[in-house]
Amino acid sequence: MFIITTAERSEHIMSEMKRNLEWVNRISGMAIIDSEMVGQVIDNVPVAATRDDMVDYIKGQVIDEVFIDIPHAKSRELTPLVMELENMGVSNIITIDAHDPRVQNSIRIGFESVAPTYQMIKAIAKSLNNDIKFTPENTMMISPDEGGMGRCVYYSQVLGVQLGMFYKRRDFSRIVDGRNPIVSHEFLGDNGEGKDVIVVDDMISSGDSMIDVCKQLKNLNARRIFVFSSFGLFSSGLERFDDAFKEGIFDRIFTTNLIYQTPELLTKEWYYSVDMSKYVALIVDTLNHDKSVSQFLNPIQKINDYVEKYNLK
C-alpha cells in the first residue's frame, strides 16, 4: 500500500493506520504533495515521493493499493492523479461521502461513494447513553440545503422518522468571498416543535450556515439539535461553535475521523468523533478477498437490525 497525503495529515493518518496492524505491515511508503519531505520517516514509513514524482515512483514499485487522503481544498488535484492511476490499471475508486458525485464523470472507471450512516446512528445512541428515540413522534431529520436532501432522505427512510429541509435564499446581485451571500434559510417541512432534530450535511467549513440553521430550528422550538457531518473542517476556528453551544443553539456535533482533527477539537464538550477505522479496514479487506462491497454501499439491513434492537430497549 502507498499513501498520498499532505504534511499536516501524515502523522494523523499513521496513528489511525496503527489501529490495524494488517494495514501497517503493508505500507511501503508515502508521498507528501505539499512539502519537500523525501527521505524523512513518519512512524517508520519512509516519505518516498513528492507531488511531482509520485506517479513515476508508483510505476517503479510493486504496489497493489493507493490510499489518498487530501483536504477538500486540494481535491481538484485528485482528478489528474486518478486518471493517471486508471491508465496504470486501477479499476475502481471508493470514497467516503463524495461532496459532489458528479466527479465520477471525469474518470472512466468505477466510482463508489460510501456513506457513514450506520456509524453516525450508533455514535449518537452511544454518546447519549441511548437517550434518543428513533420514532416519527420524537425525532426529525433536517437537510440544511436542497443539495443534501439525498442524505437526509436515506436517514429518514431507514430510521422511519420525519424529514425537513432548509432552502438557501441567496443575493445573486452581490459576490462576497467568491460566492453569492446567503440572505436567509427558509424552512420546508413538518412541525419539529418538541422533537430531537438531526441536521445532516457532508461537510462543515466555516460553520456559518450550520449555526444559522440551528438557530432557526431553536426558534421553531426543537427539543435538542444534533449535527451529523462526514467532514468537520472548522476552517474559521472553534470559537463560534463554543459561543453557539453556550447559548444552547445546538447540543452536539458528530464528524468522522476521516480527516485531521486538532487536539483542541477533541477536547470540546460539544464534539463527538465518529471512528471510521474499522469500517474502512473492512472495505479494503473485502476488496482484497475479491468479494462484493454492496453491503457497505447500502447497509440498510444492518441499520434496520440495529434500529429494531435499539427501539426494543
C-alpha positions in Angstrom: 0.0 0.0 0.0 1.2 3.5 -0.9 -0.2 6.6 0.9 -0.7 10.0 -0.8 -1.4 12.9 1.7 -0.3 16.3 3.0 2.3 17.1 5.6 -0.4 18.2 8.1 -2.3 15.0 7.8 0.5 12.5 7.6 1.0 11.8 11.3 -2.7 11.6 12.0 -3.1 9.1 9.2 -0.4 6.9 10.5 -1.8 7.0 14.0 -5.1 5.8 12.6 -3.4 3.1 10.5 -1.7 1.7 13.6 -5.1 0.6 14.9 -5.0 -2.1 12.2 -1.7 -4.0 12.1 -2.5 -5.6 8.8 -2.6 -2.2 7.2 0.6 -1.0 8.8 2.5 -4.1 7.7 1.5 -3.5 4.1 2.5 0.2 3.8 5.6 0.6 1.6 5.9 4.3 1.6 4.1 7.7 1.2 4.1 10.8 -0.9 3.6 14.3 0.6 2.1 16.6 -2.0 2.6 20.0 -0.4 6.1 19.8 1.1 9.5 18.5 0.3 10.0 15.7 2.8 11.6 13.0 0.7 14.0 11.0 2.9 12.1 11.7 6.1 10.4 8.9 8.1 6.9 9.2 9.6 6.0 6.4 12.1 8.5 4.0 10.4 7.1 4.8 7.0 9.5 6.5 4.5 8.5 9.6 2.5 9.5 8.4 -0.9 8.0 11.0 -3.3 6.5 14.4 -3.8 3.6 15.6 -5.9 5.7 15.9 -9.0 7.3 12.5 -9.0 4.9 10.2 -7.1 3.4 8.7 -10.2 6.8 7.8 -11.5 7.6 6.3 -8.1 4.5 4.2 -8.1 5.2 2.9 -11.6 8.6 1.7 -10.5 7.3 -0.2 -7.5 5.1 -3.3 -6.8 2.1 -1.5 -5.3 -1.4 -3.1 -5.1 -3.3 -0.3 -3.3 -3.0 3.5 -3.2 -4.6 5.3 -0.2 -5.3 9.0 -1.0 -6.2 11.5 1.8 -6.1 15.2 0.9 -8.1 18.2 2.1 -11.2 19.3 0.2 -9.4 22.5 -0.9 -6.9 20.4 -2.8 -9.4 17.9 -4.2 -9.1 19.3 -7.7 -5.6 17.9 -7.8 -7.1 14.5 -7.4 -8.7 14.1 -10.9 -5.5 14.1 -13.0 -3.9 11.7 -10.5 -6.9 9.3 -10.6 -6.8 9.4 -14.4 -3.1 8.5 -14.3 -3.7 5.6 -11.9 -6.5 4.5 -14.2 -4.1 4.2 -17.1 -1.9 2.1 -14.8 -4.6 -0.4 -14.2 -6.7 0.9 -11.3 -10.3 -0.5 -11.9 -12.4 1.2 -9.2 -12.4 4.2 -6.9 -14.1 4.1 -3.5 -14.5 7.3 -1.5 -16.4 8.3 1.6 -19.4 10.7 1.1 -18.3 12.5 -2.1 -19.1 16.2 -1.9 -20.3 16.1 -5.5 -20.8 12.6 -7.0 -20.5 14.2 -10.5 -16.8 13.9 -10.1 -17.3 10.3 -11.4 -17.9 11.9 -14.8 -14.3 12.9 -15.0 -13.0 9.3 -15.0 -13.8 6.2 -17.0 -13.6 3.6 -14.2 -15.9 2.5 -11.4 -16.6 5.1 -8.7 -18.4 4.4 -5.5 -19.3 6.8 -2.7 -19.8 5.2 0.7 -21.8 7.0 3.4 -21.1 6.8 7.2 -24.8 6.4 8.0 -24.5 3.3 10.2 -21.6 4.7 12.2 -23.4 8.0 12.8 -26.5 6.3 14.1 -24.5 4.1 16.5 -22.5 7.1 17.6 -25.4 9.3 18.6 -27.0 6.4 20.5 -23.8 5.7 22.4 -22.9 9.3 23.2 -26.4 10.0 24.6 -26.5 6.7 26.6 -29.5 5.6 24.4 -31.4 8.7 25.4 -32.9 9.3 22.0 -35.9 7.7 20.3 -35.9 6.9 16.6 -39.6 7.4 16.1 -41.7 9.9 14.0 -43.1 11.4 17.1 -39.7 12.1 18.7 -37.0 12.6 16.0 -36.7 14.5 12.7 -34.0 14.6 10.1 -33.1 18.0 8.6 -31.2 18.9 5.4 -29.5 22.4 5.6 -30.0 22.9 1.9 -31.5 21.3 -1.2 -28.2 19.7 -2.3 -28.0 17.5 0.8 -31.6 16.1 0.6 -30.4 12.7 -0.7 -28.5 12.0 2.6 -31.5 13.1 4.7 -34.0 11.0 2.7 -31.9 7.9 3.3 -31.6 8.6 7.1 -35.4 9.3 7.2 -36.2 6.1 5.4 -34.0 3.8 7.4 -35.0 5.3 10.8 -38.6 5.8 9.9 -38.7 9.5 11.0 -39.9 12.8 9.6 -38.0 14.9 7.1 -37.4 18.6 6.7 -35.3 20.9 4.6 -33.9 24.5 4.6 -33.8 26.4 1.3 -30.9 28.9 1.0 -32.2 32.2 -0.4 -29.1 34.0 -1.9 -28.5 37.5 -3.0 -27.4 37.0 -6.6 -26.7 40.7 -7.1 -23.5 40.5 -4.9 -20.4 38.4 -4.6 -18.7 38.1 -1.2 -15.6 35.9 -0.7 -16.2 34.4 -4.2 -19.9 33.4 -3.7 -23.3 34.9 -3.5 -24.1 35.6 0.2 -27.0 33.8 1.8 -29.8 36.1 2.8 -31.8 33.6 4.8 -32.7 30.0 5.3 -36.3 29.1 4.7 -37.7 26.0 6.4 -39.8 23.5 4.5 -41.3 20.5 6.4 -43.5 19.3 9.2 -43.6 20.9 12.7 -40.5 20.0 14.7 -41.6 21.5 18.0 -40.6 19.4 20.9 -38.6 16.9 18.8 -35.0 16.0 18.7 -33.7 17.2 15.3 -30.6 15.9 13.4 -29.1 18.2 10.8 -27.2 16.2 8.2 -24.5 17.5 5.8 -21.3 16.2 4.2 -19.1 19.0 5.4 -18.7 21.8 7.9 -16.5 24.5 6.6 -16.7 27.8 8.4 -19.9 26.8 10.1 -21.8 30.0 9.5 -24.6 28.3 7.6 -24.8 25.4 10.0 -25.1 27.6 13.0 -27.8 29.7 11.3 -29.8 26.6 10.6 -29.5 25.5 14.2 -30.6 28.9 15.4 -33.8 28.7 13.2 -34.5 25.2 14.5 -34.2 26.6 18.0 -36.6 29.3 17.2 -39.0 26.6 15.9 -38.8 25.1 19.5 -36.9 22.0 18.7 -36.1 20.0 21.8 -32.5 19.1 21.1 -30.4 19.8 18.0 -27.6 17.5 16.8 -25.4 17.8 13.7 -24.1 14.9 11.5 -21.2 15.8 9.2 -18.8 13.5 7.5 -16.0 16.0 7.4 -15.5 18.7 10.0 -13.1 21.3 8.7 -13.9 24.1 11.1 -11.9 26.4 8.8 -12.8 29.6 10.7 -11.9 28.2 14.1 -13.9 26.8 17.0 -14.9 30.0 18.9 -18.2 30.5 17.1 -19.2 26.9 17.9 -18.2 27.4 21.6 -20.4 30.5 21.7 -23.3 28.8 20.0 -23.1 25.8 22.3 -23.1 28.1 25.4 -26.2 29.8 24.0 -27.9 26.5 23.7 -28.2 26.7 19.9 -27.1 23.1 19.4 -26.4 20.2 21.6 -23.7 18.1 19.9 -21.8 17.8 16.6 -20.7 14.5 15.2 -18.0 14.3 12.5 -15.8 11.4 11.4 -12.1 10.9 11.9 -11.5 10.6 8.2 -9.7 14.0 8.2 -7.4 15.6 10.6 -8.9 16.6 14.0 -7.0 19.1 16.1 -6.3 18.2 19.7 -8.3 21.3 20.7 -11.4 20.0 18.8 -11.2 16.6 20.5 -11.5 18.3 23.9 -14.7 20.1 23.2 -17.7 19.2 25.2 -20.0 19.6 22.2 -17.9 17.4 19.9 -18.0 13.7 19.3 -15.6 11.9 16.9 -17.1 9.0 14.9 -14.4 6.4 14.4 -14.4 5.0 10.8 -11.1 3.0 11.0 -12.8 -0.4 11.3 -15.3 0.4 8.5 -12.6 1.5 6.1 -10.5 -1.6 7.0 -13.4 -3.9 6.3 -13.9 -2.3 2.8 -10.2 -2.8 2.0 -10.2 -6.3 3.3 -13.3 -7.2 1.4 -11.8 -5.9 -1.9 -8.6 -7.8 -1.2 -10.6 -11.1 -1.0 -12.4 -10.2 -4.3 -15.8 -10.1 -2.6 -18.7 -7.7 -3.2 -18.8 -4.4 -1.3 -22.6 -3.9 -1.8 -23.1 -4.4 1.9 -21.0 -1.3 2.5 -22.6 0.8 -0.2 -26.1 0.3 1.1 -26.0 -1.2 4.6 -29.8 -0.9 5.0 -30.3 -4.4 6.5 -27.5 -3.8 9.1 -29.1 -0.4 10.0 -32.6 -1.9 10.2 -31.4 -4.7 12.6 -29.6 -2.2 14.8 -32.6 0.2 15.0 -35.0 -2.6 15.6 -32.9 -3.9 18.6 -32.4 -0.3 19.8 -36.1 0.5 19.8 -36.8 -2.6 21.9 -34.5 -1.4 24.7 
